[in-house]
Amino acid sequence: MPILAIDFENATSARNSACEIGVTQIDNGEITASRSWLIRPPCWPNFDFYNVRLHGISPKMVANEPTFDEIWQEVQHWFAGRVIIAHNAAFDIGVLRDMLTAYNIAIPDNPYLCTYRLARKVWPDLGKFGLKTMIRHLQLDLGKQHRAEYDSKACAGVLIHAMTKYNVDTIQDLALKTDTSLRTISQFGHDAPVNQSREIPIGDPSLFLPDHVLFDKTIAFSGTLESMSRAQAWQKVANIGAIIVEKVDSRTDILVIGQHDGKKTGVDGYTGKHRHALRLIDKGIDIQLMSETEFLALLPG
């Protein structure tokens, strides 16, 4: 199945504020075409200073550009029949879904894969897996980073190198060999079960803290936090750059343990997640159990 790498640049921290989209097609393991479009976002002319400093796209640059619904008439043809990839797909797929929703456009059912998560499986010794790190490691020289076409090309380069390393011809085979999930755009959350009722939030890359102890950590929560709601806690760690999961497994780095009312615990007083984490720890899996107080002490501010 042919592949399309996508990337968005946003005007603000809101997911429905895309000011540029870039796409890169991959056919038979090679980049065959790429393109980008500037977008006048719904929030125009309000742009966040940090975002402008990051990508260089100003309100003036997009003042006379079409809105997303106008651009989609052309962009949607690039999506036809393709698996979508993005580096930190939780962000880009979230932006795509929210932009489509903002203009009452049907959300497509393309499957998608996150090359950030893929990179963690393929090159685990790198330690960091952001696009800048992957560009340097794979010696990709494609143009100006933090512009949508360039970043979509870099994302495509990550996938092509991974396919070459595993000697596979399809993204489906690569997903199987690396145990990297393929989901569909119309599903809620990133790597979330199909029947999940709560949407796992995405982080804003402009807010990520690469040097923070929680950055790139896979975090689960158990019980009720006294200081904030589960949704608020999710958003705070997502904005640091952590990966949020509902279930505890061997890939979980941290389990934050809140209070419980006794209804969801066994005779030992542990929740199912807490108990499962202890079993994995006994098997040698490195999972840090963290109290709410310890968790709060790590949050910025």
C-alpha positions in Angstrom: 0.0 0.0 0.0 1.5 3.4 -0.9 2.3 5.8 1.9 1.9 9.5 2.6 4.0 11.4 5.2 2.3 14.5 6.6 3.3 17.4 8.9 1.5 20.4 10.2 2.8 23.7 11.5 0.4 25.5 13.9 -0.3 29.2 14.6 -1.1 28.6 18.3 -1.2 25.7 20.8 -4.8 24.9 19.6 -5.0 21.9 17.4 -7.3 23.6 14.9 -4.8 26.4 14.2 -2.8 24.8 11.3 -1.1 27.4 9.2 0.8 25.0 6.9 0.5 21.4 5.8 3.2 19.4 4.1 2.9 16.0 2.4 5.4 13.6 0.9 4.4 10.5 -1.1 6.4 7.2 -0.8 6.0 4.6 -3.5 7.9 1.3 -3.6 10.3 2.5 -0.9 11.1 5.9 -2.5 10.0 9.5 -2.2 8.1 10.3 -5.4 6.5 13.7 -4.7 6.1 16.3 -2.0 4.2 19.6 -1.6 3.2 22.1 1.0 0.4 24.7 1.4 0.2 27.7 3.6 -3.1 28.0 5.4 -5.0 31.0 6.8 -6.1 29.4 10.1 -9.4 30.1 11.9 -7.5 32.0 14.6 -6.0 34.5 12.1 -4.5 37.0 12.8 -3.7 35.7 16.3 -0.4 33.7 16.3 1.6 32.7 19.3 5.0 34.3 19.4 6.7 31.0 20.2 5.1 29.2 17.2 6.2 32.0 14.8 9.7 31.9 16.2 9.8 28.1 15.7 8.5 27.9 12.1 8.8 31.5 10.8 5.3 31.7 9.5 3.7 35.0 10.4 0.1 36.3 10.1 1.2 38.5 7.3 2.5 35.5 5.3 -0.9 33.8 5.3 -3.2 36.8 5.2 -4.2 36.1 1.6 -3.9 32.3 1.7 -6.9 30.0 1.4 -8.5 28.4 4.4 -8.2 24.7 5.2 -11.5 23.8 3.7 -10.5 25.4 0.4 -7.1 23.6 0.4 -8.6 20.3 1.4 -10.2 20.1 -2.1 -6.7 19.5 -3.5 -5.0 17.9 -0.5 -7.5 15.1 -0.1 -6.4 13.5 -3.4 -2.9 13.0 -1.9 -4.5 10.9 0.9 -6.4 8.6 -1.4 -5.5 4.9 -0.9 -2.5 5.6 1.3 -1.2 4.8 4.8 -0.5 8.0 6.6 2.7 8.5 8.7 3.8 11.3 10.9 6.5 11.9 13.4 4.6 12.2 16.7 1.4 11.2 14.9 -0.7 12.0 18.0 -0.1 15.7 17.2 -0.4 15.7 13.5 -3.4 13.3 13.3 -5.0 15.3 16.0 -4.5 18.5 14.1 -5.9 16.9 10.9 -9.0 15.6 12.7 -9.6 19.0 14.4 -9.2 21.0 11.3 -11.6 18.7 9.4 -14.0 18.9 12.3 -13.8 22.7 12.3 -15.1 22.9 8.8 -17.5 20.0 9.1 -15.5 17.8 6.7 -15.8 14.0 7.0 -12.8 12.4 8.7 -11.1 9.8 6.4 -10.4 6.2 7.5 -6.8 6.0 6.3 -4.6 3.8 8.5 -1.7 5.7 10.1 1.5 4.9 11.9 3.7 7.1 14.1 7.4 7.2 13.0 8.4 8.6 16.4 7.2 5.4 18.1 8.6 3.4 15.3 12.0 5.0 15.8 12.0 4.0 19.5 11.6 0.4 18.4 14.1 0.4 15.5 16.9 2.5 17.1 16.4 2.1 20.8 20.0 3.0 21.7 19.6 6.6 20.5 17.9 7.7 23.7 16.1 10.6 22.0 13.8 10.1 18.9 12.7 13.6 17.9 12.9 14.5 14.2 16.1 16.6 14.7 17.8 13.5 16.3 16.6 11.2 13.5 17.7 13.7 10.8 21.2 13.8 12.3 21.4 10.1 12.9 20.2 9.1 9.4 22.1 12.0 7.8 18.9 13.3 6.1 19.5 16.7 4.4 16.2 17.8 3.1 15.9 21.6 3.7 14.6 23.8 6.6 13.3 22.0 9.7 10.0 23.1 11.2 8.6 23.8 7.8 5.9 21.3 6.8 7.2 20.0 3.5 10.7 19.5 5.0 9.5 17.7 8.1 7.2 15.5 6.1 10.2 14.5 3.9 12.2 13.8 7.0 9.4 11.6 8.4 9.4 9.7 5.1 13.2 9.3 5.4 12.8 7.7 8.8 10.3 5.2 7.5 12.4 4.3 4.4 15.5 3.7 6.5 13.4 1.5 8.9 12.0 -0.5 6.0 15.5 -1.0 4.6 16.9 -2.0 8.0 14.2 -4.7 8.4 14.3 -5.7 4.7 10.5 -5.3 4.2 8.6 -4.0 1.3 5.4 -2.9 3.0 4.5 -0.8 6.0 2.2 -3.5 7.2 5.2 -6.0 7.4 7.3 -3.3 9.2 4.5 -2.7 11.7 4.4 -6.4 12.5 8.1 -6.9 12.8 8.5 -3.9 15.1 5.3 -4.3 17.0 4.2 -0.8 16.1 0.5 -0.2 15.8 -1.5 0.9 12.8 -4.6 2.7 13.7 -7.1 4.7 11.6 -7.6 8.5 11.6 -11.2 8.3 12.6 -10.4 6.5 15.8 -10.0 8.5 19.0 -6.6 9.0 20.7 -3.2 7.6 19.7 -2.8 3.8 20.0 -6.1 3.7 21.9 -8.5 0.8 21.9 -11.3 1.1 19.4 -13.9 1.2 22.1 -12.1 3.7 24.3 -14.5 6.4 25.5 -12.0 9.0 26.7 -9.7 10.6 24.2 -6.0 10.6 25.2 -4.8 14.2 24.7 -1.9 15.2 22.5 1.0 17.4 23.5 2.0 20.6 21.8 5.5 20.1 20.4 6.2 23.7 20.9 5.8 23.1 24.7 7.9 19.9 24.9 10.7 19.9 27.5 13.4 17.4 26.1 15.5 17.8 29.2 12.6 17.1 31.6 12.7 13.8 33.5 9.2 12.9 32.2 10.0 13.6 28.5 9.6 10.6 26.3 8.5 8.5 29.3 5.5 6.2 28.9 3.1 7.0 31.8 0.0 5.4 33.2 -2.3 6.6 36.0 -4.2 4.5 38.6 -6.7 5.8 41.1 -8.0 9.3 41.6 -5.7 12.3 41.9 -6.6 14.8 44.6 -4.9 17.8 43.0 -6.4 17.6 39.5 -8.6 15.5 37.2 -7.2 12.6 35.2 -7.7 14.7 32.0 -5.7 17.6 33.4 -2.8 15.3 34.5 -2.8 13.7 31.0 -2.6 17.1 29.4 0.2 18.3 31.6 2.5 15.3 30.9 1.5 15.3 27.2 2.7 18.9 27.0 6.0 17.9 28.5 6.4 15.3 25.8 5.5 12.1 27.7 3.5 9.2 26.2 0.2 8.5 27.9 -1.2 5.0 28.0 -4.3 3.6 29.7 -2.9 0.1 30.4 0.2 -1.0 32.1 2.6 -3.3 30.2 6.3 -4.0 29.7 6.7 -0.7 27.9 5.4 1.4 30.8 8.0 3.5 32.5 6.0 5.1 35.3 2.7 4.3 37.0 1.4 7.3 39.0 -0.8 6.0 41.9 -3.6 8.2 43.2 -6.3 7.6 45.8 -9.0 4.9 45.4 -12.4 4.3 47.0 -11.9 0.6 47.5 -14.4 -0.5 44.9 -11.8 -1.3 42.3 -9.2 -2.9 44.5 -8.6 -6.4 45.6 -8.2 -7.7 49.1 -4.6 -6.5 49.0 -5.8 -3.0 48.5 -4.2 -2.6 45.1 -5.9 -1.6 41.9 -5.5 -3.9 38.8 -2.9 -1.6 37.3 -0.9 -1.4 40.5 -1.0 -5.2 40.9 0.0 -5.8 37.3 2.9 -3.3 37.6 4.2 -5.2 40.7 4.0 -8.5 38.7 6.0 -7.0 35.9 8.6 -5.5 38.4 9.0 -9.0 39.9 9.8 -10.2 36.4 12.6 -7.6 36.0 10.7 -4.9 34.1 11.8 -1.4 35.1 8.6 0.4 36.1 8.7 3.3 38.6 5.8 3.5 41.0 5.2 7.2 41.8 2.9 8.7 44.4 0.8 11.8 43.6 3.1 13.9 45.7 6.2 12.7 43.8 4.4 13.3 40.5 3.4 16.9 41.5 7.0 17.7 42.5 8.1 16.9 39.0 5.6 19.1 37.2 6.9 22.4 35.8 5.9 25.4 38.0 
